[in-house]
Amino acid sequence: MLFLIFLIIILFLIILLLFSIKKKFKESFENSNKCNKFFKDKSFCAIDINKKKCSCRFQKDDINKNFSAPDNCCERNCNKLSLEECIENNNFTKIPYYCNIGGKCNEYEGTIINSHISANNCGTETLSNQLLLPYETLDDCKKSIKECDKYNISNRSEHINKTDCINDINCGYCTNSDGKGTCVDGTAEGPNNLQNYYYCNSTAKNNNNGENQYTYGNHAQYLLQSGKY
């Protein structure tokens, strides 16, 4: 009789222990899937132009730049959405904008909702990692296209972009310390636009760590024949 009572007590304690473990596991799971209050109500789906995908982003105050946010902080599953579905708009809040991508003007669907306004961007500049602001009209975008932009194709390898770039007499290739580069209009002396690429010059190629290196193709024979040098 005593053994039976003892066995019942043991079973009861085991059930309580299992119930407690299950409850703690459930609470832990819910907390791990709970959005941090820092991101809550300020996160939304936005297009990542550089990666060509929809992702959950966070906008702090009313600045024009957004930051990566945990997936569970967005009301929709952004990663599962196409680029066309990414921006949540209706006919009263959507607006088109244009980006110079690889020398071509692509149209994207933007928003006029102030709390999501940072979704309207053209990604980040390769060298400086600065936000690229969009163009309101197609004409403005077309005016921004430079001759060497056509060699900055994001879905091609860095090597191919650089090779095609420096084969063009009108272009040079500027590379940062991370090995990322962009093709710019330039000559053997350096980029044409020194205001934007002041840190990238022909003398930097002698820098031991390769920071801000400017590479120009071997066009010596052409330059001599043309009388440019």
C-alpha positions as CSV (number, residue, x, y, z in Angstrom):
1,M,0.0,0.0,0.0
2,L,2.8,2.4,1.0
3,F,4.6,1.5,-2.2
4,L,1.5,2.4,-4.3
5,I,1.2,5.8,-2.5
6,F,4.9,6.5,-3.1
7,L,4.5,5.6,-6.8
8,I,1.5,7.9,-7.2
9,I,3.5,10.8,-5.6
10,I,6.4,10.2,-7.9
11,L,4.2,10.1,-11.0
12,F,2.5,13.3,-9.8
13,L,5.9,15.1,-9.4
14,I,7.0,13.9,-12.8
15,I,3.8,15.3,-14.4
16,L,4.3,18.7,-12.6
17,L,7.9,18.8,-13.8
18,L,6.9,18.0,-17.4
19,F,4.2,20.7,-17.2
20,S,6.7,23.2,-15.9
21,I,9.2,22.4,-18.6
22,K,6.5,22.7,-21.3
23,K,5.4,26.1,-19.9
24,K,8.9,27.5,-19.8
25,F,9.6,26.2,-23.3
26,K,6.4,27.8,-24.6
27,E,7.3,31.2,-22.9
28,S,10.8,31.0,-24.3
29,F,9.5,30.3,-27.8
30,E,7.0,33.1,-27.6
31,N,9.6,35.6,-26.3
32,S,12.0,34.6,-29.1
33,N,9.3,35.3,-31.6
34,K,8.2,38.5,-30.0
35,C,9.3,41.7,-31.6
36,N,11.6,44.0,-29.6
37,K,9.7,47.2,-28.6
38,F,12.5,49.2,-30.3
39,F,11.4,47.9,-33.7
40,K,7.7,47.5,-32.9
41,D,5.2,49.6,-35.0
42,K,8.1,51.1,-37.0
43,S,9.0,48.2,-39.2
44,F,7.7,47.5,-42.7
45,C,8.5,45.6,-45.9
46,A,10.8,47.4,-48.3
47,I,12.8,46.5,-51.4
48,D,16.5,46.0,-51.0
49,I,17.7,47.3,-54.3
50,N,21.2,46.0,-54.0
51,K,20.1,42.4,-53.2
52,K,16.9,42.6,-55.4
53,K,14.6,41.2,-52.6
54,C,12.0,42.2,-50.2
55,S,13.0,42.4,-46.5
56,C,11.9,43.7,-43.2
57,R,13.2,47.2,-42.5
58,F,13.1,49.8,-39.7
59,Q,12.9,53.6,-40.0
60,K,14.0,55.7,-37.1
61,D,12.1,59.0,-36.8
62,D,11.7,60.6,-40.3
63,I,15.1,60.1,-41.8
64,N,15.5,58.9,-45.3
65,K,17.5,55.8,-44.5
66,N,16.2,52.5,-43.2
67,F,17.9,49.7,-41.4
68,S,17.5,45.9,-41.2
69,A,14.9,44.8,-38.7
70,P,14.0,41.3,-37.4
71,D,11.6,39.4,-39.7
72,N,9.0,39.0,-37.0
73,C,8.7,42.7,-36.5
74,C,6.9,43.2,-39.8
75,E,3.2,42.3,-40.1
76,R,3.8,40.5,-43.4
77,N,6.4,37.9,-44.2
78,C,8.6,40.1,-46.3
79,N,11.0,37.4,-47.5
80,K,8.2,35.6,-49.2
81,L,7.0,38.6,-51.1
82,S,7.9,39.5,-54.7
83,L,9.3,43.0,-55.5
84,E,5.8,43.9,-56.8
85,E,4.1,42.9,-53.6
86,C,6.7,44.3,-51.2
87,I,5.5,47.8,-50.7
88,E,2.1,47.8,-49.1
89,N,0.2,50.6,-51.0
90,N,-3.1,51.5,-52.3
91,N,-4.0,53.9,-55.2
92,F,-3.8,56.9,-52.9
93,T,-0.4,56.2,-51.3
94,K,1.7,54.7,-54.1
95,I,4.1,56.7,-56.2
96,P,6.6,55.7,-58.9
97,Y,10.3,56.5,-58.6
98,Y,13.3,55.7,-60.8
99,C,16.8,54.4,-60.2
100,N,19.9,54.4,-62.4
101,I,20.9,50.7,-62.2
102,G,23.8,49.7,-64.4
103,G,23.2,52.6,-66.8
104,K,19.5,51.9,-67.2
105,C,16.5,53.6,-65.5
106,N,14.4,51.1,-63.6
107,E,11.0,52.1,-62.3
108,Y,10.0,51.1,-58.7
109,E,6.8,51.5,-56.7
110,G,7.3,53.8,-53.8
111,T,5.1,55.3,-51.1
112,I,4.1,58.7,-49.8
113,I,3.5,57.4,-46.3
114,N,5.9,59.4,-44.2
115,S,6.7,56.7,-41.7
116,H,7.7,54.4,-44.6
117,I,9.3,57.1,-46.8
118,S,12.8,55.6,-46.5
119,A,11.6,52.7,-48.6
120,N,12.0,55.0,-51.6
121,N,15.7,54.6,-52.3
122,C,18.0,53.2,-55.0
123,G,20.2,51.1,-52.6
124,T,23.7,52.1,-51.5
125,E,26.7,53.4,-53.4
126,T,29.4,50.6,-53.6
127,L,32.4,52.6,-52.5
128,S,31.0,54.9,-49.8
129,N,28.0,52.8,-48.7
130,Q,26.0,56.0,-48.8
131,L,22.3,55.9,-49.6
132,L,21.4,56.6,-53.2
133,L,18.3,58.8,-53.4
134,P,15.8,58.1,-56.2
135,Y,14.7,60.3,-59.1
136,E,11.1,61.5,-59.2
137,T,10.9,61.4,-63.0
138,L,12.2,59.2,-65.8
139,D,13.8,62.2,-67.5
140,D,15.8,63.2,-64.4
141,C,17.0,59.6,-64.1
142,K,18.1,59.5,-67.7
143,K,20.1,62.7,-67.3
144,S,22.1,61.1,-64.5
145,I,23.4,58.2,-66.7
146,K,27.1,58.3,-67.4
147,E,28.9,56.5,-70.2
148,C,30.6,54.0,-67.8
149,D,27.5,53.2,-65.7
150,K,26.8,50.3,-68.0
151,Y,29.6,48.3,-66.6
152,N,28.3,48.4,-63.0
153,I,26.0,45.3,-63.2
154,S,25.2,44.0,-59.8
155,N,24.5,40.4,-60.8
156,R,27.8,40.0,-62.6
157,S,31.1,39.2,-60.9
158,E,33.5,42.0,-59.8
159,H,36.1,40.6,-62.2
160,I,33.9,40.8,-65.3
161,N,32.7,44.3,-64.5
162,K,36.3,45.5,-63.9
163,T,37.6,43.9,-67.1
164,D,34.9,45.4,-69.3
165,C,35.3,48.7,-67.6
166,I,39.1,49.2,-68.1
167,N,38.8,48.0,-71.7
168,D,36.8,51.1,-72.4
169,I,39.1,54.1,-73.1
170,N,36.6,56.5,-71.4
171,C,36.5,54.6,-68.1
172,G,38.5,53.7,-65.0
173,Y,37.8,51.4,-62.1
174,C,37.8,52.6,-58.5
175,T,38.2,50.0,-55.7
176,N,37.8,50.5,-51.9
177,S,39.6,48.7,-49.1
178,D,37.1,45.9,-49.1
179,G,37.8,45.1,-52.7
180,K,34.5,46.4,-53.9
181,G,34.6,48.6,-56.9
182,T,32.7,50.7,-59.4
183,C,33.3,51.9,-62.9
184,V,33.5,55.6,-63.4
185,D,34.1,58.0,-66.2
186,G,37.8,58.8,-66.3
187,T,41.2,59.0,-67.9
188,A,44.7,57.8,-67.0
189,E,44.9,60.7,-64.6
190,G,41.9,59.7,-62.6
191,P,38.1,60.0,-62.4
192,N,36.4,62.9,-64.3
193,N,34.2,63.6,-61.4
194,L,36.8,64.5,-58.7
195,Q,34.1,66.0,-56.5
196,N,32.4,62.6,-56.0
197,Y,35.6,60.5,-56.2
198,Y,38.2,62.8,-54.7
199,Y,39.5,59.9,-52.6
200,C,40.1,57.7,-55.6
201,N,43.1,58.7,-57.7
202,S,45.8,57.2,-59.9
203,T,48.5,57.6,-57.3
204,A,46.6,55.5,-54.8
205,K,47.4,52.3,-56.8
206,N,50.8,52.4,-55.0
207,N,49.1,52.1,-51.6
208,N,50.2,48.8,-50.0
209,N,46.8,47.9,-48.7
210,G,45.0,48.8,-51.9
211,E,42.7,51.4,-50.4
212,N,40.8,53.6,-52.9
213,Q,42.8,52.2,-55.8
214,Y,42.1,53.6,-59.3
215,T,42.8,51.4,-62.3
216,Y,43.0,52.5,-65.9
217,G,43.4,50.2,-68.8
218,N,46.5,49.9,-71.0
219,H,45.5,52.2,-73.8
220,A,48.9,53.7,-74.4
221,Q,49.1,52.9,-78.1
222,Y,45.6,54.3,-78.7
223,L,46.4,57.5,-76.8
224,L,49.6,58.1,-78.7
225,Q,47.9,57.5,-82.0
226,S,45.1,59.8,-81.1
227,G,47.5,62.5,-80.1
228,K,45.8,62.9,-76.7
229,Y,49.1,62.3,-74.8
